Amino acid sequence: MKNIITTGVLLLSTTLLMPSFKSADLPGDGGTLLKDVTLIDGNGGKPQEHVDILIQGDSIASIGSKLKTAGLHVIDLKGKTIMPALISAHMHAGTLKGTSTKAANYTRENILAQLKKYQDYGVNNVMIMGTDRPLLFESGLRDSSLNGLLPGARIHSAGYGFGVPKGAPPVEFGMDNVFRPASAAQVPAEMDSLLKVKPDLVKMWVDDFGGKFAKMKPEIYQRIITEAHQRNLRVAAHAYYLSDARKLVNDGLDIIGHSIRDSVIDDGLVQQMKAKNVVYIPTLSLDEFAYIYARKPEWLNDPFFRNSLEPGVYEMITSKKYQDDLKNSPDYAKNVKAFETALKNLKKLNDAGILIAMGTDSGATPVRAQGFSEHLELELMVQAGLTPLQAITAGTRNAAKVLKIDQKFGTIAKGKIADLLIIDANPAQDIKNTRKIFAVYKAGKEVSKGPLKK
């Protein structure tokens, strides 16, 4: 009798201690049903209202209206909007820490912290454009990330880029592990060396950084393109000038990795880019960051922005000295004009049907905030004249195409990996609504409530 009483007391205690759930919150064996959402699928079409999305395992199993709920974990998301998680086709990780960008910052701990930051901002795949170091490959960090064994955004990498001896990219910014061929004859062996780390593409710096450095010689970048293509690798170029873009496209460049900023692109180049399927990554936020802090932008004190900054950067960019130095710089007017030209070129190329993909160059310097930059980039694309849905497509489906992961990522469709950004308001009505993050899903599981809900 004593045992029966004891057992009864234990059962009663256990029952009282159990949390109360609504029936819809009880986990089922059949998967998770995200119920009654507004769906932006990444393909550019009109948002769909009152949609249910069934997730099973890491993938989307079904999309429809009023799907059956029996045996499912049901999450009622009425009033929320779901879009694909963002993808950045041009960024940097690891070398940034605090107010410095240098090689010593490139540690496993720092890289993982930054990948987690991107994920908190709804960015689940990133392309590191040519500034990686042996640690990423020799430790297996890149492969573990791609295989879902590590938290944060998945790493895609251009490995070690190609620059200019004593020129771009600046060595002092942690870019000392870049190939710097002095002649075209050096390129084949260096390309073979790069091939060993299995890069997704090849990055080269052709620009002179505002006249600070000598440009890469045409015979060298021509050889880089030729040797890369012989090894089935695409080439992306850091460029600035229209004259360079013309030569690069003519020589077979695959990806223009920044906006052309000195002149409006002529119709002849537009048609050549279209005929050759050249991709354009405008990195508008980079160009705005070059001058905008002098104007104290409206988002300067927004927690969504401030939370993305490395320690000490907010104090730096809000100091009177920093803002005055920016405004009084001889480059200030040039930088403003370059941004305005970049806006015009994006609109012209988008209207012509050139594939536009989102990239930001975030993480290359402390003022290019990781995570926030990607949302700002969408806003600036709309400022350039794209519709919100076109901007979202650039940051999802199109970026997935550039990374060659569009069979699994970039759109919301049956069979795709369930990488989702759930937001409190519809960004088709106001692109800044992408910042109202409710939850981030990676491979079918909620991994973040956004950067402000730790």
Protein Blocks (a to p, Z undefined) as FASTA:
>chain_A
ZZmmmmmmmmmmmmmmpccddfklpccfkbccdehiaddehnopacdehiacddehjbcf
bdcehiafehpacddfehiacddddddfbdcehjagcjbdcfklmcfklmmmmmmmmmmn
opabdcdehiacfklmmnommmmmmnopagcjddddehjadddehiacdfklopambccd
fbfklmmmmmmmmmmnopabdcddfbggholaccddfklmmmmmmmmmmnopacddddfb
fklmmmmmmnopabdcbdcfkbccdfklmmmmmmnopacdfklmmmmmmmmmmnopaklm
gmklmmmpcehklmmmmpmklmmmmmmpmklmmmmmmmmmmmmmmmmmmmnopacdddeh
iokamklcghjlmmmmmmmmmmnopafklmmmmmmmmmmmmnopmmmgopacehiacddd
ddfbdfklomklmmmcfbdceehiafbebjklZZ
